[in-house]
Amino acid sequence: MDKQIQFKEIIIEEDMLIGSSMEIIGSLLGEPDRKGHDEWVYVIDKYCFGLIKKRLHLFFFQEKVRDYYLGM
């Protein structure tokens, strides 16, 4: 079974995420909270008055998602 990631009202399938272009990710998820050359970070949820944040890290290679990490 494929993994699902919930971001705001959107549920994203893992197989849809890997290989997607920066433009598609930007249109689905909006502007990232932190944007680097090959990594975008989205804050999914906040706990303990914003001290602990659940984040989605997207890693790009040639403007396509090659990997992601979901963690604190």
Secondary structure, DSSP 4 states (H G I P E B T S, - for coil): ---EEEETTEEEEHHHHTT-BHHHHHHHH-S-SEE-SSEEEEEEEEETTTTEEEEEEEEEETTEEEEEEEE-
